[in-house]
């Protein structure tokens, strides 16, 4: 990757009049801000449809887009919505917090009105979309229609005939739920029409999009429903072992993610076709794809299903370099970032070296052990890496400084010279900008100098995550000038 800089900001965190960030005007304003700030990248995190818990890393389908991100004003401008159908609604009491309860109860009702108008008068573009995307859209639309018919219940609680995709049951469902299936198809058309426009707007202005590929599929997903043979499932289509990570200094009980594990041996037999299809799809969304939990390709952690924590888990060897070579052979030239954080063993480091992918360096991890040779310290960086103050799973840098153990904070202050007059967040950003790392990505909260109140996600916790949103004044000309000057000074233009 070129020597450059970018900003991490989930689309959901953009300001909006309608409760959540979208693909509309404020997203374009943010791109304009990035241009003025001489940035090269916008890291957006996953854009798939979310369910219970609202995490974009637990999505119903790797091929679909999140309906909440569809811009309502854009639908109005295209004649699919009337202002009276969405503008007077109460979309939440706080402009800095997403009310997902309101999103669930109100957003789909509004989108139903737009979808009905599209389906009453389908355009040639919509008909082309249905024809081109049918290979995944048909199953996704039926999956979502069934899910809502069953009150939002997870796949594993559906009637057996539907869960196991018996032909007669699916045919009956398609007839019974034809209107709902058409609704979910229209929603995806709206999403990808807007996504295409936004990506084009960014690329034409020199901004490239970095997106995330969650390494695991959700148990409650179209992937598990349609291709259960790709996963380690028992005769009831349930996992005996699930994903997670072991106990460490950050999480004494470890983390139980609950995703089904892959049947890597079965995948190997057809040259990892399932993975290749998934990655081709994800690559079409973004310019650069970050592979979440890269270490799971070298070796993955298995936890007995139903365990309350990860203490009884064990490591199992992953598919390794042959998998990466086969994927790259099939999907062609692509740009990747390896999320190589967590418990790193020699096999993970060797796999990263063999792949040639840039790994990640997180400044907040640099001071935990008091080790001057820690790879996360800026003087230990290599050019082929992407440096962050923190990720979406970290506290903001000011929040971290406030809550870190005294010895950790003391080393950070000594190493970074944080006693200078410059605000601590800017000193931390400067340390990364002046490093040899080819790419630096800064979370928007750190550019704004926000504290723990702006944290996006706390791993191993449920509820209260993925809520933070920017203030409307965040993308100021003054901030853009300050950031642009630093970009120029350290040769990241």
N, C-alpha and C positions, 0 to 999 in steps of 0.2 A: 504494500500500500504506500502511496505517496506521503511525504511529510505534510501533515494536515491536521485539522482540528474539527470538532463537531460538538453537538449538544445532545444529551439524552433527555427526552421528554415524551412520555406516553401520549398518544392522541387523546385519550380520555382526560388528561390533565390540562388540556387547552381551555381557555375561558369560553363561555357560551351562555346564551340566554335560556337554554333549554336543558339545563341540568348536567350536561356532560360534554366533553370536548368532541368535536366532529370533524369531518373531512371538508368542511366548508370554508367560509371567509376567514375565520380566525386561524385555521391551518395555513392558509395562504399568507396571512399577515406574519405568522411565525417564520415561514420560509423567507419572506422579505426581510425580516429581522436577521436571519442567518446570513443572507447575502450582504447586508450592511455591516455585519460583524465579521465578514470575510471567512466564514466557516465553509467547510466542504461537506459535512455529514449531518444528517438528522437520524438519530437512533430512536426508533418508535416503539420497540418491544412488539410482542405478538399481536396480531389484529384479528384473531379468530373469535368466534362466538363463545361467550363465557356463561357459566352456570352458577350453581350454588357456591358461594365463596368469592365469586367475581374475579378469580385469578385468570389472566390470559394464558397462563401455563397449564391450565386444565380446560381445554376447549372441546366442544362437541364434535368438531371436524377440522382437520388440517387444511381442507380445501376451501372453506367458507370464510366469510367476513362477518364481523360483529355488527349486528343490526343497530346497536346503540350509537354507532359512529356515523350513521347516515345523517346528512345535514338536512334539516327540515326546511330551512329557507330555500335551499336549492330545489327541493321537491315542489315548493310553492312556485318558484320562478319557472319551472318546467310544466306547471299546470296540473300537478298531481295533488296538491293540497291547497286548501283555503286558509288564510290567516286565522280565521275564527276557529279552525279545527285544532290549532296547536298553540298559538301565541297567548291566549288568556289562561292557559293551564298553569297550575302551580308545579314547577319543576324542582322544588326544593327550597329550603329556608336559608341555606348557606351557599354563597358563590364560591367558597373555597373547599367545598365537600360535595361529593356525589351521593345522591340518595338513590341507591340501587332499587329500593322498594318501589319508589315512584317510577323508575325506569321500567321495571317489570310490569307494573299495572297500567302505565299510561303510554309508553312508547309504542308497544305493539298495537294498541288500539288506534293510535294515530297512523301508523304505517299501514294498517288494514285499509284505511280510507284511501291512501295513495295507491296501494296495490290494486284495489278494486277498479280504480279508474284506468290503470295500466292494462289490467286484464280485460276490461270492457273494450278497450281500443288498443290492442297490442301493436307496437311499432315494428317495422322491419328489423331494427337494431335489437329489439327484445327477442324476436323470433330467432334471429341469428344466435343470440346469447344462449337461448334454450337448446338450440341444436349443437352448439359447440361445447357447452358445459354439461350436457346431459350425462356424461360418463360418471360424474360424481354428484351432480345436482339432483338427479332423480331420487337417489337413496337418501341424500341429506334432507330434501324437502319432506319426504315421507317420514323419516326419523323424527323430525321436529313436529310434524303434524300429530304423530302418535304420542310423542312426549307430552304435548299440550292436552291431548285427549285424556291422557292418564294423569292429569293434574301436575305435570312437571316431574313425575316419578322417574327415577333412574331406570335405565334399560333392564337391569337385573330384576326389577319388580314388575315388569310387563307380563301379560299372559304368555305362557310358553310358546304358543303357536306363532305369536308375533316376534317374541324374543329370538326364537330359533328360525325365523324367516321361512315358515311353511308357505308354500306357493299360494294355496287357497286363502290363507289368512292375509297375506300381503295384497292379493288381488281385491279382496273384500275391503281392505283398509283404503286402497287407492280410490275405490268407488265411493266409499262412505265419506272420505275426507278430501275429496277432489278440490273443493274450494280452499281448504287450508293448505293443501300441497301447492296449489297455484300461488297462494299468498307467500309462502316461503321461497318459491322460485322468484317471485317479483322482488322480494326483499334483497335477494342476492344480486339481482340485476341492478337495483338502485345502488347497492354498496359498490360493486365493481365498476360501474359507470363513473361514480364519484372518485373512487380510488385511482382509476386510470387518469382522470383529469388532474388529480392532485400530484401524482407521480410525474406526469408530464410537466406540470407547472414547476415542480422542484428541479427536475433534470434540465429544463431549458434555462434555468438560472444558475446552473452549476452546483446544485445541491443534490447529493446522492443519499438514498435511504438505506439505513442499516436496520435489518429486522432480525427477529429471533426465531429459530426453529426449536421448539421444546423437544427434548430428546424423547420423551415418552408421550404416548397417546393416553387420553383419559379412559378409565374403565367404562364410563358412561359416554360412549362416543360412537359415531358412525363407523369408524375403523374397526372397533371391536365387534360391532353388530354385523358388519358385512364380511369381514375377513378374520374370524376368530382363530383360524389356524396359524396366524402370524404371531400369536401370543401364547404364553404359558398359562393355559386355562384347564380346569378339570372338566369332567363330563357334564357338569352343570353350567359350564361356561363361566366359572368363577375362578379367581386366582388362589392358589395355595400360598404363593409368595408374592410380595409386592415390592415396589421400589422405595428408595429412601437413601439416607446416608447415616453413617455411624456416629456415635457420640464423639464430641470434640470439645475444644475449649469454649466454643460459642454456644453449643447446645449439648448439655450433659447427658440428655436422654436420646440424642440423635434426632433425626427427622424421618417421619413416616409420610411419604407422599401418596402412597396408595395406588399408584398406577400399576397396571399389569406389566409383567416383564415380557420381553420379546422371546419368541422361539427362534433363536439365532440359527440353530441347525436347520430348521425348515426353511428359513429365509435364504440360507446359503445355497440350498438346492436349486432355487430359481434365480440365482445371481442377484439376490437382494432387490428383486423387482419392486416390492412394496415400498421400500425405502427410496428407490430411484424415482418412482412416480411421485412420491411425497415431496422429495427435494426439488424436482423439476417444477412442481407447482409453487412451492415456497420461493424458489429463485425468481419466478415470474413476478412476485410481489415487490421484490427489493433489488437494490444494486449490489449489496453485500449482505451475506447471510451469516449470522452468528450461531454456531452450533452450541446449544445449551448443554451443560453437563458433559463436556467432551470426554472427561475421564471415564464415563460409563461405556465408552467404546473399547477402552483397554480392559476394564474390569468393572463390574457393577455390583451393587450391594443389594442383597435379597433379605427381606424381612418376613417372617411368618404372618400371613394375613390374619387380621384381628388383634395382633399385638398392639398394646397402647403406646409403645415406644420402640426404638430401634436397637435396643440392647442385645436382643437375641439374633440379630442378623449376621450374615456372613458374605464374604466376597466370592464372586464367580468370574472366571475369565470371560472377557468380551470378544467380539469378532476381530478387533484389532486392525492392523494395516491392510490385510486382504479386503476387508469391507470397504475401507476408504478408497483403495485403488479401484475396486469394481464400480463404486458409485461415480468416481471421477471419470472413469472410462465411459460409462453409459451416459452421463448427463453433460459431459463436455466442459469446456473452460468455465470456471466459476470462481468467485472471490468469497472466501470464508474467514471468519474469526473463530478461534477455538476458545470457548469458555472453560479454561483450564484451572478453575478455582476449586478449593476443597482439599480433600485428602489426596495428595499427589505422591505416587510411588514411582520408582524408576521406570516401570513399563509405560506409565502415562507420559513421562517426560520424553522417553524415547519415541513414543508414537507421535508426539507433537513435533519432535525434530524431523522424523521421517515424513510427516505430512507436509511440512513447510508452512503450515498455517500460522499466522500471528496469534500468540496467546495474549492473556490479559495481565495487567499489573494494576493492583488496587492500592492506592496510597494509604488508606485506612488500615490495611493489613500489615503495613511495613514495620510497626513499632511494638508489636505484641510480645516478642521474645527478647527484645533488647539486643538483637543480633545485627552487627554492622554489615554482615554479609547477606542479610535477608534479600531475596530476589525482588521484593516489592519496594525496596528503597530506590529512589531515582538514580543514584549513582551506580546501581547494579543493572539498570535496564539495558536491553539490546534494541537495535533499531526495529527488528521485526516483532513488534508488540503493539498493543493498544492499551494506553494508560488511562486510568480513571481515578478521580478522587474517591468515589464510591460508586456502587451500582444501585439498581432499584431495590436490592435486598439490604442495603446498608442504611444507616442513619445518615442525615446530611453531615457534611464535614464539621459544621459548627456544633450540631447536636452531638456528634461523636466526640469532639474535643471536650464537651461539657460532661459527658457520661463515662468516658474512658477511665480505667484505673489510673491513679496518680502517676505511677511509674511510666505507663504508656504515654500519657499526655506530656509528661516531663521530657521524655526522649523526643517526642514529636516537636515540642517547642524548641528544644535545643538544636535538633537537626535542621529544622526549617526556619530558624531565627524568627519565631512567631512573636517575639517581643518588640518587633519594629512597629512603626506607626501604621503600616499597611494592614487592613483587616485580614484576619487569619485565613478566611476562605480564599482571598486573592493571593496570599502568599503560597497557599497549597496549590492553587491553579498554576501560578507562575513556576513552581518547582517542576510540574509536569510539562508545561510548555517549553521550558528550557532544556528538558532531558533529550536523550537521543531517540526516544520512542517515535516511530514514524507517525503514529496517530494518537491524538489525545481527545478523549470524549468526556465532557463535564456535564453532570446532571444540572438541569435548569435551576434547581433549588440552591445549588452551590454558587451559581452565578449571581443569584439574588440574595445570598447571604442569609438564608432561612435556617431555622433551628429544627428540632425534632418534630415540631408540629407539622412539618411538610414532608415527613418520611412517607414513602409510598408503600413499602411492604416490610413486615417483620417476619422472617421465616419461622416456622414451627408455631405460628399463632393463627387463629381463625377468627375472622371478623375484624373490622376496623382497618382493613388494608385496601389499597387501590382506590383511595377516596380523594386524595389531594388534587386540587386544581389551581392553576395560575390566576393571579389577579390580572385584570384587563390592562393595567399599566406596566406589566412585566416586560414587555418587548419594547423598551424605551430606546430613543435615539442615543441617550447618554450611555446606556449600557452597551449598545452596539458599537459606539465609538471606542469605548474603553477596551472592549474585547478585540476589536479590529486592530487597535494599536499594539496589543500584546501579540496577536497573530503575526503582524508584520515584523515586530521586534525579534521574534524567535523563528522566523522563516517558515511559518506554517500557512502562507497564502496559497 
